[in-house]
Amino acid sequence: MFGSAGSVIAIVGALFTIDARYAHAADVQKTNNETQKQIIESTNTLRRQMLEDKLFELGLKKAQDKKPLSAIDQALSDRYKQQLNDLNRK
């Protein structure tokens, strides 16, 4: 009787140990969601910085030339500003 009780206790203990060692599906999903959020935020931050840099370069060009930007540069500037506004709204 004590032998079978000891076996049951050992088996239950082993099951709890195994259960504790492996990740639960909910934990994995939560980690994946958090990772996806971080990737999206990092991507948006990087894109925002790139757009700001491009706008800065166009602003410098305008200041150095002391004349309005060319039509192409003005179109690029407008496009960068629009994309930056879209990112800032997110």
N, C-alpha and C positions, 0 to 999 in steps of 0.2 A: 504494500500500500504506500509506504514512504518512497519507495523507488519510483512508482508511477507518478506520484505527486511531484517528486523532484524533477522527473522528466518533463512534466507539463510546465513547471516553473521555468525550467531551462529553455524549453521551446518558446514560451511566451516572451521570456527575456531576450532571446535571440531575435524574435520578430520585431520587438521594439527597437533593438539595436539596428537591425537592417532598415527599418522604417526611418529611423533618425538619420541614417547615413546618406540616403538618397533624397534628391530634391523632389518636392511635391510639384505636381503640374501647375498648381496655382502660383507657387513661388517662381517657377520658371517663366510663366506668362507675365507676371508682375515685373520681373527683371527685364524681360524682352521689351515690354512697354516702356519702361524707364529708359532703356538703352535707345529705343527708337526716338523718344522725346529728346534725349540728349543729342542724338545725331542731327535731328531736324533743327534744334536750336543752334548747334555749332555751325551747320551749313548756312543757316540764315545769317548768323553773325559774320561768317566769312564773306558771304555774298554782300552784305551791307558794307563791310569794310572795303571790299573791292570797288563797289559803286562809289563810295565816298572818295576813294583814291582817284578814280577816273574823273570825278567831278572836280576834285582839287587840281588835277593836272590841266584840265580844260580851263579852269579859273586862272591858273598861272599863265597859261598860253595867252589868254585874253589880256591879262595885266601886262605881260612882257611885250606883246605886240601893240598894246595901247590902241587897239581897234576891235570892232566886233568880231566874233567868231565867224568862221566860214559857215555856209549853209549846212554842210555835212557835220561840222563840229557842233553847231547849234542843235541839230537834230539828235546827235549823240547825247548831248547834254540834257535835252528834254527827255529823251528815252531813259537815261540813267536816273534822272529825278523822279520820273514816273515809277520806275522799278523800285527805287528807294522808298517812295511813299507807300507802295504796295507792301513792301516788307515791313515797314514800320506799323502798318495797320494790323499785321498778324499778331 
